[in-house]
Amino acid sequence: MGKGNGIATRATLMSAALLCTHLTIMSGAAHASNLASVSVFAAGLNNPRNLRFGPDGDLYVAEGGAGGTHSTNGQCSQVVPPIGPYTGSNSGGRISKIDRHGDVTTVVDTLPSSQTSIGSGSLVSGVADIAFIGNTLYALLAGAGCSHGVTSLPNAIMRVNADHSTTLIANLSAFQKAHPTAVIEKDDFEPDGTWYSMVAVRGALYAVEPNHGEIDRISTGGAISRVIDISASQGHVVPTALAYHGNFYVANLNVFPQPIGSSKVWKVTPSGQIKVDTAGFDMVLGLAFDNFDQMYVLEMSAGQPVPTPGTGRVTRVHPNGAEEVVADGLMFPTGITCGPDGNLYVSSAGFGMPAGAGKVLKIDLANWKH
């Protein structure tokens, strides 16, 4: 696996790690007394990824779905083994809504879902993230496009309409093919990309793509422009997590196996200038800021060279740079957001698990005594 390829990078290694635990489903390990309390807020999700609170106060979760079996081999360029070839489905990618009681309802489940090869763990991608502009919900597709076994849609920004139908706003697959980044891992390349995080800023959407290494701006009218080619200055670092707090903050998954503590958080200005903000993390998949300018860094597997079950962690970084661990022992966490109640909400069991095994965890900061 030497090089690694963005989100699909982890497939073979994560599959091996999961086999070692016989697919034990965990919501979190035992916590030391100085860590915040972690509880299951909602369950029954299909490969949950990023999550956001909507203007109605409910929590919306992007889900990869359950994958699919359709192959497009011979129809278009495929992702090379061992990650590919993918198989997919034109439906099954989902967005769910969770109310304050933890009750889950489906907003839409007609978006594409796909999976890597069986040998690499059949890891599922579908809807990667969601964002609101006003009352309008937008979805970021990561598991679509012909190279993922999907024929109905490319990877794209989709608008979710009031009647729960969806409308394609911007074709991200086509943009990437027409605007390649500086660093391409030819033996480990995703033709349609594997988008991961998206934020809404001043009426526009911004998305990060790990495999190619870029942040792009997408208008609600569908215009796409590049904010920064991260690969040009940082190489193939696999940027995954994106947040906005006056500037953009982006963190990386990195490639496997990796030196422990080699993942970073960079600050990126709106004009595309980049510099390291905070370092010393592992496999970052989420970033969030609270109202006190504190940053929360979500690591999929802290202190590990490869993805390892039950080693996810959330660290709080204060404005002065001081750090403290908020929660650990999490099972493959994939997204994080701050709630209006002052607590953190984290997607868990987001990769390599059976359909329905995904959870949203509540990390109780409001009652945390530390």
N, C-alpha and C positions, 0 to 999 in steps of 0.2 A: 504493500500500500504506500510505500515511501512518501509520495508527494501530497496526496490529499486534494479534494476538489470541492470545497465549500460544504454545504449542508450534507450532501451525499458522502462526503469524506469519511464519515464515521461508520459507514454501513458495516463493513466486515468486522471491524474491531468491536463495535457495539454489539453485534450479533454474538460474537464470542463471549463478551462479558455477560450478556443476558443468559446464555446457555449455562454459564457457571453458577447462576443463581436459580436455574430452572424456572425462569420467568416469575419469580416472586414479586408480587405487587406490593409496593410500600408507599405510604403517604409521607413518611419521614421517620428518621431514626430517633432513638431516645435523645432528648436534649439536655444539655447541662443546665443547671439552675439559672445561669446568667444569660441564657438565650430566651428569645421571645417564644411564646406559646404558638404552636402550629396545629391547626385543625382542618378537617376536610369541610370545605364550604359547599362543594357540589361534586357529583360523580357521574359516571356513565358517558363520558366524552370520548370521541374518536380522534386520537392523536392531537390533543389540543396544543395550540401554539400561542401566539400573542393575544392579549386581551385588553379591553378598554372599557371604562365606564361611559355610558351614553348620556345624552342630555336629559333622559328620563330617569336617571339614577340607577338603571339596571346595568349589569355587567355583560358585555358582549365578548364572545370567545371565538376566535378563528380555529377551525379544526381541519386537519389534513384529510379526514375521512377514513375510509376502509380500503383504499387502494383499488386495483382493478386487474383484469386478466387480458385485456385487449392489447395486441402487439401491432406496431406499425413498422416492423422490420421489413426492409425493402422499399418502404415508401418515402423515407427521409433519413438523414444522418441520425445515427443512434449513439447513445452514451456507451462508451467502450467498457468491456468487462474489466474488473469484477463488479463495478457498480451497476453498469447496464448489461444488457438492454433492459429498459423499463417496460412495464405493462401498465395500462391505465383504464380508466372509466370516464365517460363523459359526464357522469354525475356522482354524487356522494360526498364531494367537498362541502363542508357545512359551516354555517355560522349559528351559534346558539346564544340565547339570552337567558341570564340567570337573575332572578329577582332577589330581593333582600332576604328572603327566607331560604334561598338556595334551590328553589324550584327551577328546573331547566325546561325551556321551550325552544323549538326550532324556528329560526328566522328564515333561513334558506338552506336547502340541501341538494340543490341541482347544479352545483359547480363541480368542476373536474377533480378527480383524485387519482393518484398514480403511486407506483411503488418501484423500488430498485429490484435488482435480480434476487432470486431466492438465495443464491450463494452469499449475497452481501447482506442478508437479513430482511429482505422485503420491507424496507423502511418506507413509510408512507408520507407523501406530500400532497397538499391540496390548497386550501386557503391558509396563507401564512400570517396575515395580519389584517386588522380593520382600523378605520379611522372615521371620525365624524367631522364634517364641515357644516356648521349649523346643525340642522336636524337630519341631514342626509348622510347615510352610511355608505362607505366605500370599502371594497375588499381588494386585497393584494393576492393574486394567484401565483403559486410557486410550482404546482404539480401539473400544469397544463402544457400544451404544445405537442407537436408530433413526436419529438424525441422522448416524450414521456408516455407515449402510447395513447395520447388524447387527440381526437380529431375535431372536436366541437369548438375549441377555443385555444388561443395561444396563452402564454403567460401574459397577464394583463391587469390593469386596474378596472374593476367592475363597480358600477353604481347599483346599490340595492334600492329598488323603487318601493313606493308605499304599498303596492300590492304583492310584494315579496318576489317579483320578477327581478331580473338583473339586466343591465345594459353595459356593453363594453365601452369604456371610455378611452383607453390608451393601450396599444399593442406593444407590450414590453419586449416580447420575443423579437419582433421585427426591428425595434430600435437597437437592441443589442447586436443583432446580426449586421446591421448597417453601420454601427459605431463600436468596433471592437476596442477593448482596453489594451494597455501596453503589454501586460504580462498575461500570456495564455499558456496554461498547462495542457499541452496537446494530447497527452496520454490520459488525461483526467478532466475532460472538458464537457460542460453541459451546453448544448447548442441553444436551448431555450432559457438557460439560467435557472437558478434556484433561489428566488427572492425570499427575504426573511422578515425584514422589519419595515414599517411605514409610519410616518407621523404627518399630521396636518399642521401647517404653519401659514398664517396670514392668507388663508383661502386657497392654498395649493397643497399638494401632497408631495412628500419626499420619501423615496424608498432606497434601501440598500440591498445590493445583490452580492452574495459571498463568493461565488465561483469565479466571476469576472473581476470583482473588486471595485465597485463603483457606487456612488450616490447620485440619484437622478431626481430632477424636479418634474412633476406632472401636474399640469393645470387641469381644472375640471372640464375644460374644453378639449382635452386630449393632447395638448402640446407637450413634448418631452424634451428636456435639455439636461445636459450633464453638469452636476455641481462639481464633482471631483472624481478623477480616476485614481483611486487609492493605490492601485497596483503600481502606478508609475513611480511613486516615491517610496512605498513600503514593501513592494513585492507581493507575493501570493500569501497574504496573511489571513484571508478568509474573514472579511468583516461581516458581522451578523447583526449585532444589536445597535439600534439607532434611537436616540432621544434628542429633544430640543429643549434648551434652557438658556436662552439668549444667544447661544451658538449651538451648532450640532455637536453631539457627542456620539462617537461610534466605537464599538469594541469588537474584538475578534475571537473567533473560535480557534484559529490556528490549525496546523496540520498535525497528523498523528504518525508516530508517537512524538510528543513534544517535550521540550525541557519544562519542568515544573516552574510555574510563575512567569511564563513567557508571553501570556496574553496581556493586552494593553487596552486602555481607554484613550482615544484621541479626541482633541477638540478640533472641530472643523468650522471655520467661519463661513457665513453665507456666500462669500466670494471664492471659497474653495481652498483657503490656506489651512494647513494641517500641522499640528504639533501634539506630542504626547502630553496627556493630562495626568494620568495615573497608570502605574504599571504593577506587575506582580500578581496577576490573576491567571486563572486556567479556564479555557473553554467558555468564554462569556457568551451567553445567549440573550441577556436582557439587561436593560438600563432603565432607571426611573428616577425622577426627582420629586421631592416633597416640597411643601410650601416654606420650608426653612433652608432651602438651597442645599439640602443634603442629597447626595447621589446614592442610589442603591444598585449594586452590581450583582447580577445573577450568574453564578458559575454552574455549568452543567455537571462538572466533576472537578472539585477542588483538590489540589495536591496530588493529582494523578497524571501520568503520561498519556493514558488512553481513557476513553469513557468507561466509567466504573459505576455500577449500581449503588445507590444510596450515599453518594458523595457530593450531591448538589449543595450549594451554599449561597447565602445572601450576605453581602458585606455592605455596611453603611460607610460612606466616605463623607466626612464633614468638610465644610468650606476651607478649613485650615489644613486639610490633608490627613487628619487623624482618621483612623479606620477602626471599626469594631464589627465583629461577626454578629449578625442578627439571628440567623437560623442556619442549621446545617443538617446533614443526613437526608437530604431530599432525593427523591427518585427521578432522575432525568428531567429536571425542570426545564421549561422551554420558553417561558414568557413571564413578565412581571409588570404590575401596575400599582399605583397608589390609589386607594379608595377615598371617597369623600368622608369616610368615617375615620380617616387617619391610619388605617391599617394597610398592609400589603396583601396583594392577591397574586398567586403564582400558579401557572399551569404546571402540572406534574404528570409523570408517566406519558410524556409527549412523543417519545420515539421508541420503536421496537416493541410495543406492547399490543396485545389484542384489541380489536375494536371494543369500545365501551369501558376500557380500563383507565382511561384518562380522568384526571381530577383537577379541580381548582382548590388550592390550599389558601387558607386565611392565616396570615402571620399577624398576631395581635400586638401591635405597637402601642395601642392606646393604654393598655394595662401592663406594659412591660416595665419592670423595675430593674434597673441596672446601674 
